[in-house]
């Protein structure tokens, strides 16, 4: 409920687990953010990221096609990047580019992008402003994951008016304060499922 909670975009100097971001930022829920540079402990986004008017370390190498902006009231806005006026990015204190965009104005717009099934994460809003965080498990015997088209279909079934895909694969993680990890991340350490440290995330906080 946007009247009770607001999203916070976070990225520290080093990569860290989504659950750690949630706890450290006094969140009630947290989901992994956008694409990032791997094989390093330094947090470096692979696309544009702006947090409260400042630009954390980023490389602009991923070429994401969907963006979310957080305005001064803590409300979410979404845009399909190629058709977005550059001024759109200046309009909001915090911006994250990821993608692809899944739902725009209630319509699926994901197109004919990859149909491979993987773990997925996305964030979206319903017509009344309700924020939805969603992860899909995959790379397991009983969880194949989803393609972008399938993820967009489920987002549409949930009544989302706007939705953008976030980083997926082993990064896909959803944490809540009341239940800890909600999903089962696909990364493994030895034989055990393990939460992957990521560069940035979205934390929901109580107003």
Protein Blocks (a to p, Z undefined) as FASTA:
>chain_A
ZZlgccdddddfbdcdfklmmmmnopabdcddddddehiabdcdfbdcdeehiacddehl
nopabdcdddfkopacdddfklpcfklmmmpmbdcdebddfbgghiackbjadfbdcddd
dddddfkopacdddddehifklgbjafklmmmmmmmnopabdcdddehjllccddfklop
abdcfbdehjaccddddfbdcddddZZ
